[in-house]
Amino acid sequence: MIVAVCAVIATVLFITRGGDEEASASPTPAGAAAQNGYGQSGTAGYGQSSGAAHGADAQNEAAEDAQSGPTEPQPVTEVDKTFLVKVRQAGLWEIPAGRLAQTNASSEAVKRAGLHLMDGHSKLDQLVREDAKILGVAIPDEATAEQQGWVKQMENARGAEFDRLFANLLRASHGKIFATIGEVRAATQNDLIRRHARQANQTVLDHLEVLEDTGLVDSATFADVEKSVTPK
């Protein structure tokens, strides 16, 4: 009987001690898991994301301030001014030349080239007047005396004579200004002049091609342009 009672007491003591050991052991891994999962990974992840977002916000604010803040006026050089004047003068004689091609030419290719001149220089002329007003550049209201003389020659020509005269006068003029446009675009510090030079470049290139498509441009015209644009 005594042996049985002792056995029961021993069993109760064993179970109680085992439960106490399990209870005391369990907080340690749970605490470690919490520290690793939140204290390092969680906290570090949140801190990094928040810092990156704050940095991006600061950069965006700085960019907005730079855009909204005062800016210095962009320089307008004498080269820029001369460029606008030449574009204006080109339109003042090439648009009338394009009109003459519709009435005096015998070649359909020449008439087509004339239409390209009228369209392209009408758009450029509107742009040059807008930019000149913004930049405070005085532009002329008439072509040069030489350009007016070219228009007179074409007014007095008809048929095949007009076709050849038109093709060579206009191809020479466009070839020379084409080189100047590249120089202006490469050197100017003014955004409006850059935009204008890009548009002028595209327009003049189109005109060079339609004039060459007439098949009437003489080798002497190409030689004259080459001599004019070759660096001295």
C-alpha positions as CSV (number, residue, x, y, z in Angstrom):
1,M,0.0,0.0,0.0
2,I,2.8,2.4,1.0
3,V,4.6,1.5,-2.2
4,A,1.7,2.4,-4.3
5,V,1.2,5.8,-2.6
6,C,4.8,6.6,-3.1
7,A,4.6,5.7,-6.8
8,V,1.6,8.0,-7.3
9,I,3.5,10.9,-5.5
10,A,6.5,10.4,-7.7
11,T,4.5,10.4,-10.9
12,V,2.8,13.7,-9.9
13,L,6.1,15.3,-9.1
14,F,7.6,14.2,-12.4
15,I,4.7,15.6,-14.4
16,T,4.7,18.9,-12.5
17,R,8.5,19.5,-13.0
18,G,8.2,18.6,-16.7
19,G,5.4,21.2,-17.2
20,D,7.4,23.9,-15.4
21,E,10.5,23.2,-17.7
22,E,8.4,23.4,-20.9
23,A,6.8,26.7,-19.7
24,S,10.1,28.2,-18.9
25,A,11.7,27.1,-22.2
26,S,9.0,28.3,-24.5
27,P,9.4,32.2,-24.2
28,T,13.0,32.1,-25.4
29,P,12.4,31.0,-29.1
30,A,9.2,33.0,-29.3
31,G,11.1,36.2,-28.2
32,A,13.9,35.4,-30.7
33,A,11.5,34.9,-33.5
34,A,9.8,38.2,-32.7
35,Q,13.2,40.0,-32.6
36,N,14.3,38.5,-35.9
37,G,11.0,38.9,-37.8
38,Y,10.0,42.4,-36.7
39,G,12.9,44.0,-34.9
40,Q,15.4,43.4,-37.8
41,S,13.6,42.4,-40.9
42,G,10.4,44.3,-40.2
43,T,11.9,47.4,-38.8
44,A,14.7,47.5,-41.3
45,G,12.3,47.0,-44.2
46,Y,10.0,49.8,-43.0
47,G,12.8,52.1,-42.4
48,Q,14.3,51.6,-45.8
49,S,11.1,52.0,-47.7
50,S,10.2,55.1,-45.8
51,G,13.6,56.6,-46.4
52,A,13.5,55.9,-50.1
53,A,10.0,57.4,-50.4
54,H,11.1,60.5,-48.5
55,G,14.2,60.9,-50.7
56,A,12.0,60.6,-53.9
57,D,9.6,63.2,-52.5
58,A,12.5,65.6,-51.7
59,Q,13.9,65.2,-55.2
60,N,10.4,65.8,-56.8
61,E,10.0,68.9,-54.6
62,A,13.4,70.2,-55.7
63,A,12.6,69.6,-59.3
64,E,9.3,71.4,-59.0
65,D,11.0,74.3,-57.3
66,A,13.6,74.5,-60.0
67,Q,10.9,74.6,-62.7
68,S,8.7,77.1,-60.9
69,G,11.6,79.3,-59.8
70,P,13.0,82.3,-61.8
71,T,15.2,81.5,-64.7
72,E,17.8,83.7,-66.4
73,P,17.1,85.0,-69.9
74,Q,18.7,82.9,-72.6
75,P,21.3,84.8,-74.7
76,V,20.4,85.9,-78.2
77,T,23.7,86.3,-80.2
78,E,24.3,88.2,-83.4
79,V,24.4,84.8,-85.2
80,D,20.9,84.0,-83.9
81,K,19.6,87.4,-85.0
82,T,21.1,87.0,-88.5
83,F,19.6,83.6,-88.8
84,L,16.1,84.9,-88.1
85,V,16.6,87.7,-90.6
86,K,17.8,85.3,-93.3
87,V,14.9,82.9,-92.7
88,R,12.5,85.8,-93.1
89,Q,14.1,87.1,-96.3
90,A,14.1,83.6,-97.8
91,G,10.3,83.3,-97.4
92,L,9.8,86.8,-98.9
93,W,11.2,85.7,-102.2
94,E,10.7,81.9,-102.3
95,I,7.0,82.1,-101.6
96,P,6.5,84.3,-104.7
97,A,8.8,82.0,-106.7
98,G,6.6,79.1,-105.7
99,R,3.5,80.9,-107.0
100,L,5.2,81.8,-110.2
101,A,6.0,78.1,-110.8
102,Q,2.3,77.4,-110.9
103,T,1.7,79.7,-113.8
104,N,5.0,80.0,-115.7
105,A,6.5,76.4,-115.4
106,S,6.0,73.7,-118.0
107,S,7.3,70.9,-115.9
108,E,5.0,69.2,-113.4
109,A,8.1,68.5,-111.2
110,V,8.8,72.2,-111.1
111,K,5.2,73.0,-110.2
112,R,5.4,70.4,-107.4
113,A,8.6,71.9,-106.1
114,G,6.9,75.3,-106.2
115,L,4.1,74.0,-104.0
116,H,6.6,72.6,-101.5
117,L,8.3,76.0,-101.3
118,M,5.0,77.9,-100.7
119,D,3.9,75.5,-98.0
120,G,7.2,75.1,-96.2
121,H,8.2,78.8,-96.2
122,S,4.7,79.9,-95.2
123,K,5.0,77.8,-92.0
124,L,8.6,79.0,-91.4
125,D,7.5,82.6,-91.9
126,Q,4.9,82.3,-89.3
127,L,7.4,80.8,-86.9
128,V,10.0,83.4,-87.6
129,R,7.6,86.2,-86.9
130,E,6.6,84.7,-83.6
131,D,10.1,84.0,-82.4
132,A,11.4,87.4,-83.5
133,K,8.6,89.1,-81.4
134,I,9.4,86.9,-78.4
135,L,13.2,87.5,-78.6
136,G,12.9,91.2,-79.6
137,V,14.7,90.8,-82.9
138,A,13.9,93.2,-85.8
139,I,13.2,91.4,-89.0
140,P,12.8,92.9,-92.6
141,D,9.6,93.3,-94.5
142,E,11.2,92.7,-97.9
143,A,13.7,90.4,-99.6
144,T,17.2,91.6,-100.5
145,A,17.8,93.4,-103.7
146,E,19.5,90.3,-105.1
147,Q,16.6,88.1,-104.2
148,Q,14.1,90.6,-105.7
149,G,16.2,90.5,-108.9
150,W,15.8,86.7,-109.0
151,V,12.1,87.0,-108.8
152,K,12.1,89.5,-111.7
153,Q,14.1,87.1,-113.8
154,M,11.5,84.3,-113.2
155,E,8.6,86.7,-113.9
156,N,10.0,87.3,-117.3
157,A,10.6,83.6,-118.1
158,R,8.2,81.0,-119.4
159,G,8.2,77.2,-120.1
160,A,11.5,75.4,-120.2
161,E,13.5,78.6,-119.6
162,F,11.6,79.2,-116.4
163,D,11.9,75.6,-115.3
164,R,15.7,75.6,-115.5
165,L,16.1,79.1,-114.0
166,F,13.8,78.2,-111.1
167,A,15.5,74.9,-110.4
168,N,19.0,76.3,-110.3
169,L,18.4,79.6,-108.5
170,L,16.4,77.9,-105.8
171,R,18.8,74.9,-105.5
172,A,21.8,77.2,-105.1
173,S,20.0,79.3,-102.4
174,H,18.8,76.3,-100.4
175,G,22.2,74.6,-100.6
176,K,24.0,77.6,-99.1
177,I,21.5,78.2,-96.3
178,F,21.4,74.5,-95.4
179,A,25.0,74.7,-94.2
180,T,24.3,77.8,-92.2
181,I,21.4,76.2,-90.4
182,G,23.6,73.3,-89.2
183,E,26.1,75.8,-87.8
184,V,23.4,77.8,-86.0
185,R,21.8,74.6,-84.5
186,A,25.2,73.4,-83.3
187,A,26.2,76.6,-81.5
188,T,23.1,78.4,-80.3
189,Q,22.3,78.6,-76.6
190,N,18.7,79.7,-77.1
191,D,15.9,77.1,-77.0
192,L,13.7,79.0,-79.5
193,I,16.5,79.3,-82.0
194,R,17.2,75.5,-81.6
195,R,13.5,74.8,-82.3
196,H,13.6,77.1,-85.3
197,A,16.8,75.7,-86.7
198,R,15.3,72.1,-86.5
199,Q,12.2,73.2,-88.4
200,A,14.2,75.1,-90.9
201,N,16.5,72.1,-91.4
202,Q,13.6,69.8,-92.2
203,T,12.0,72.3,-94.5
204,V,15.2,73.1,-96.5
205,L,16.1,69.4,-96.8
206,D,12.6,68.8,-98.3
207,H,13.1,71.6,-100.8
208,L,16.6,70.4,-101.8
209,E,15.1,67.0,-102.6
210,V,12.1,68.2,-104.7
211,L,14.4,70.6,-106.6
212,E,16.8,67.9,-107.4
213,D,13.9,65.7,-108.4
214,T,13.2,68.1,-111.3
215,G,16.4,66.7,-113.0
216,L,17.2,70.3,-114.1
217,V,19.9,71.3,-111.6
218,D,23.2,71.9,-113.4
219,S,26.6,70.7,-112.2
220,A,27.7,74.4,-112.2
221,T,25.1,75.0,-109.5
222,F,26.5,72.3,-107.2
223,A,30.0,73.6,-107.8
224,D,28.9,77.1,-106.8
225,V,27.4,75.8,-103.6
226,E,30.4,73.7,-102.8
227,K,32.7,76.8,-103.2
228,S,30.4,78.8,-101.0
229,V,30.2,76.3,-98.1
230,T,33.8,75.1,-98.1
231,P,35.6,76.5,-95.0
232,K,38.1,79.2,-96.0
